[in-house]
Amino acid sequence: MQVGEYKGVFGTMWGIAREEGVREEVVGAKKGKKQGKVTRRSGQGIEGLWRGWRVGMWGLVGVWGSGLLGGGANGGEF
């Protein structure tokens, strides 16, 4: 897998939302039902950006929590 090109903050976010990955969407479904034609579109959408942000934040909370529980006397991260 190749690393994507950095195009600045908003350009990179746009690339993730519209170009990276594949998502499936249900088209023609009536309200409250998930029946309809499934189409595959490129990009992860806003949901992919939100999911990535959440995973990153929980990782950061985990590192901070382990530092608090470990006492931090060694001077290292873990």
C-alpha positions in Angstrom: 0.0 0.0 0.0 1.4 3.4 -0.9 1.4 6.4 1.4 -0.9 9.1 0.1 0.3 12.5 -0.9 0.2 15.4 1.6 -1.9 18.2 0.2 -2.2 20.4 3.4 -4.7 19.8 6.1 -7.9 20.3 4.2 -6.6 18.8 1.0 -5.6 15.6 2.8 -9.0 15.5 4.6 -10.7 15.9 1.2 -8.5 13.1 -0.3 -9.5 10.7 2.6 -13.2 11.5 2.3 -13.4 11.3 -1.5 -10.5 9.2 -2.8 -9.2 6.7 -0.3 -10.9 3.4 0.3 -14.3 2.1 -0.8 -17.7 2.4 0.9 -21.1 0.7 0.1 -24.2 2.8 0.0 -27.9 1.6 -0.3 -29.7 3.6 -3.0 -33.4 3.6 -3.4 -34.3 2.4 0.1 -37.5 3.6 1.6 -37.4 5.4 5.0 -36.8 2.9 7.8 -35.9 0.0 5.5 -32.4 -1.1 4.3 -33.6 -2.7 1.1 -32.4 -1.2 -2.2 -29.6 -1.3 -4.7 -26.1 -1.4 -3.1 -23.5 0.7 -4.9 -19.8 1.0 -4.2 -18.3 4.4 -4.1 -14.7 5.5 -3.7 -13.7 7.4 -0.5 -14.5 6.9 3.1 -16.7 9.9 3.5 -17.1 12.0 6.6 -17.8 8.8 8.6 -14.3 7.6 7.8 -12.7 10.9 9.0 -14.8 10.7 12.2 -13.9 7.1 12.8 -10.2 7.9 12.4 -10.4 10.9 14.7 -12.1 8.8 17.4 -9.5 6.0 17.2 -6.7 8.5 17.5 -8.2 10.2 20.5 -8.8 6.9 22.3 -5.2 6.0 21.6 -4.0 9.2 23.1 -6.3 8.7 26.2 -4.8 5.2 26.6 -1.2 6.6 26.5 -2.1 9.3 29.0 -3.9 6.8 31.2 -1.0 4.3 31.2 1.3 7.2 32.1 -0.9 8.2 35.1 -1.2 4.6 36.3 2.5 3.9 35.9 3.6 6.8 38.0 6.0 8.2 35.4 9.0 7.8 37.6 11.2 6.2 34.9 11.0 9.2 32.6 10.0 7.0 29.7 6.7 6.9 27.9 5.8 3.5 29.2 
